[in-house]
């Protein structure tokens, strides 16, 4: 019988266990490991695994595929100790952000007959609690399979098989590219959140201003509601690409600052562009640009009357109007 071990355990790992249960793998045992008794009890209630272990050796011994879902520090510890328990040809992967660093640790600590391949599912709406783990969150999402140097073909095939089995789409990417994109998409928002909180709460007026802090403050500050040591560690491991994206953000902020100060008409263009780019992402319309000249439809003509030709053409390129109900920009007021 084959064996898959998911170790460490957060909501993504628990959801992965649920996804593997849903596809009913034949002759494959799926085991969970967590040192946390409370999490262990939650996993047992979830009933997503064939067994839930609190003994590390028992959990990983003989596993052909090991998925690490843990903090960066714990991931390093697992990579240091896991090799002695694994048979030849086993594949180790993880779900974290810092792929280049983890690949370096794997190269240093894992025996030559155990292969590491970096992977990370890109989830738009993961559950917040293990009790709410849901195997369906992987369906139609991208699953990064990040390689460095000349990857082991078998490890890539195994992770590709796992990705497709749970309904995700493999996205093959170099580890340097992955870490740059992760710095921009995952860690830069945390930096901006910390900067926003420090700028506002550091004001002399904060004692009074806090009384006006409502939903928007709560949402914008929520990303720093995590362990500060973990946030520092993750930021430092992505420091080089993160500095680049911070510089890009400073430039974007300075542009808007200039437009505000000069009361420029370009301020509206900045907001429209941001609206459009988010809408493209939400409707999976990133690559729908066309240079062809199109005759305006009746819908475009009406939109043009409200917003002007430029924005009407943008709106028309965003795809099926039935998919746009959550972010509509056109309005009749």
N, C-alpha and C positions, 0 to 999 in steps of 0.2 A: 504493500500500500504506500502511495506517495504521501508526503506531508508538507504542509505549508504552515509556517509559524509567523504570527503577527505579534511583535513584541514592543513593550513600552506602553502603548495604548492611549490614544486620544480619540476624539470623535471621528476622525477620518479613518483610522485603523479599525475602529468598531464598525463603521459603515462598510468598510471593505470586507470585513468578516460577514456582515449581513448580505452583501452582494454575492459573495462566494456561496453562501448558504442558498440564496435564491436560485442560482444556476444549477444547483444539485450536482456537484462534481462527483463522478464515479471513482471509487477506490482512492479517494484523496481525503486525508484527515486534515482539518483546519484547526489549529491550536492557537490560543491566546496566552500571552504572558504579561503580567503586570505585578509589580511588587506591592501595589496599593490594594489593601483589603477592600476598601469601599468600592473602588473601580472594579475589582474582581467580582464582588457581589452584584454590581450593576450588569456586568457582562453575562453572568450566569442567568440573570432574569431576562436578558435580551435573547438568550438561547440562539446566538448566531454562530457559536463555535462548538466543535465536537468536545473540546475540553478547555477549561480555563485554569492555567497553572500559575502558581506563585514561586515555583522552583525553576530558575533559569535553565539549568542543564536539562531538566526533564522536558521543558517546552521546546528547545531548539534541537535536541539530540536527534540526528538522523533526518532532519528537514532538508528537502531539496530546494525550497525557496523560503527565504526569511525576509520579512518586511519590517523595517524599523520605523515606528511612529513615536518619536520621542524628542525631547529638547536636544539642542546641539551638544551639550555636555554629556547627556546620557547616551546619545548616539555614538560619541567617541568611546565611551566606556564599553558599550556593547561590541563595537568593532574590535576593541582590544582583546576581548575575552571569548568571542563567539567561535573563532576558528577551530579550537580544539574539539568542539562538539559536533562538527559538521563532516559529512562524507565528501569524498572527492566529487568535484563537479557541481557542488551546491552554489546557488546564486543568492547574493545578499543585495537588497535594495533598501531605499529609505524614502521618506515622504517630506523631508525638510527642504529649506530654501537654498542653503549654501552648498551647492554641489561640488564646486572645485575643492573646497576644504575637505568635504567628506570623501571625495575620491582620493585625495592625498592620504588621508588617514587609512582608508581601505588598502591602498597600496603598501602602506607601512606595516599595518597590523595583520591583515588577513594572509593566511598561507597561500602559496602559489596555486594550489589546486582548488581554491575557493574564489569565485568571481564576483566582483561588485559591479552593479550597473545603477546609475542614478535615475530616479524616477519621481515624478510629482504630478498628481492630478490637479487640474485647475478648476476649482469649484466656485460657482457664483453664489451659492446659498447653502453652505454646510450647516448642519445642525449645531446648536450651541451646547447640548448636553449629550453624554453617552447614552442616556436612556432614550434619546430620540434618534439614535443612529438609524440611517436609512440607506439601504443598498442602491436605491434608484438615483441617488445624487450623482452617480458617475455616468449615467446614460447621456450620450451625445456630447460629452465634455472632452476637452483635449487632455491627454495624459502625456506629459513631457517624459521622453526617454533621452537622457542627456549622456553623451559619450565623450570620452577623452582619449586622445591617441588612437590606437587601433583596438576597438572594443572586441571582446569575446563574442563571437557570433551566437553561440548557444545562449549566453545570458541575455542578449538582445531579443532573441526569439522567445525565450521564456517570459520576459516582461511584456513583450508584444502580445503574446498569447493571453496573459493575465488581463492586459488592457482591453483587448477585444472581447474577452469572455464577460467582462462586467459592463459592456456596452459603451466603453469610452473609445476615443479615436487617438491612435498613437501619433505623437508629435515629436519627431526626431530632431534633436538640437544639440549643438556643441555646449559643453559645460560653461565656457566663458560667456557665450550668448545667453544661456539660461540665467546665469547669475546677474548679468546686466539687466535683463528684463525683469527678474525677480526683485532686484533693487528698486526699479522704477515702479512696478505694479504693486509690490507688497510692503517694502520697507520705507519708501519715500513718503507714502501717506502717514505712516507712524511719525516720521520726522516732522512733517507739516503739522500733525496734531499736537505734538509736544511743543513746537514753536508757537502755535496759536495759544495754547494754554499758558505757556510761560509769558507771552506778550501781554495777554489780557489780565491774568491774575497778578502780574508784576506791576500793574498800573497803580498809581496812588489812589485812583478812584475805585479800586476793586471792592472795598468794603461796602460801597453803595451799588456799584455796577453789578455785583453778583445777584442783586435782587431782580435784575432784568435778564439773567441767564436762564433760558428755557430749553426748549426742544433742540434748537439748532446748536447751542453750546454743548448739550448732552451728546448729540450725534457726532459733532466734530471732535470732541475730546475723548470719545469712547475708545479710540485706538490705543491710548496710553493707559488704559485701565488693565494693565498686565504687569507681570513681574518686571520691575525696572532693570534687574540684572540680566534677565533674558533679552530684553529689548536692546540693552547695550551690547551684549554678546553677538546678537544677530546683526546689529548695525556694523560692528567692527569687522565681522567676517565678510561683509559685502562693501567694505569701506571704499575701495577704489571705484567701482561703478556707481556707488551711492553719491560720492562727491560729484561725479559728472552730472547726475540727474538733479542734485541740489543746485548746481550752477545753472542748469537749464531752467529750473523753476524760478530762480532769482531773476533771470532774464525775462521770463514771462510775467512775473510780478512787477518788475520795473516798467515793462511796457504798459501794463494796465495803470500803474501809478502815474505815468506820464500822460496817458489818455484822460485820467481823472483830473489831473492838475490843469490840463489845458482845455478841459471840457470838449475833447475831440469827438467827432462823429465815429471815429474808429473804435470807441469803447463798445458801441452796440455790435460792431463787427466781431469784437473779441468774444462777447457773450454768445452771439449767434454761432460762431465757429465752435465754441465749446459745446453748445447745445447740439449742433449737428454731429460732431464727432462722437458724443456719447450715444446719440440716437443710432448712429451707424453701428456702434459696438453692440447695442442692445438688440438690434434687429438683424445682426449678422450680415450687414451690408457694407463692410469695409472695402471690398474690392468691386464695387458696382459702378465706379466712375466710367463715363463714356464720353468720348470726344465728338460723337455724332450729333448733328443738329436734329432736334426732335420738334415736331409740331405740337403746340400746346393742347392739352386736353381741356375739357370743360372744367374739370376740377382744378387744373392748373390756372385757368383763366380766373376763376373765383379767388384762388389763393393769391394770384398776382394782384388782384384788386385790393386785397387786405394787406399784403406784405411786400409787394414788389416782385419783379421778375426774377431777380437773383435768388431770393429765398424760396420762391415757388419752384424753381428748377432744382434747388437742393432738396426740397421736400419730396419731389417726385422721384428722386434717385434713391430714396430710403426704403423702397420695396413695398410690400403688401401693406396697404393702409390698415388692415385689420390687426396687424402686429404693432401698431403704433399708439395704442390707446393710453399707454402709461406715461407718455412723455410729450404729448402734443404741444407744439409751440403755437401754431395758428390759433387766433382767438378773435372773437367778434366784438371786442371792446377796446 
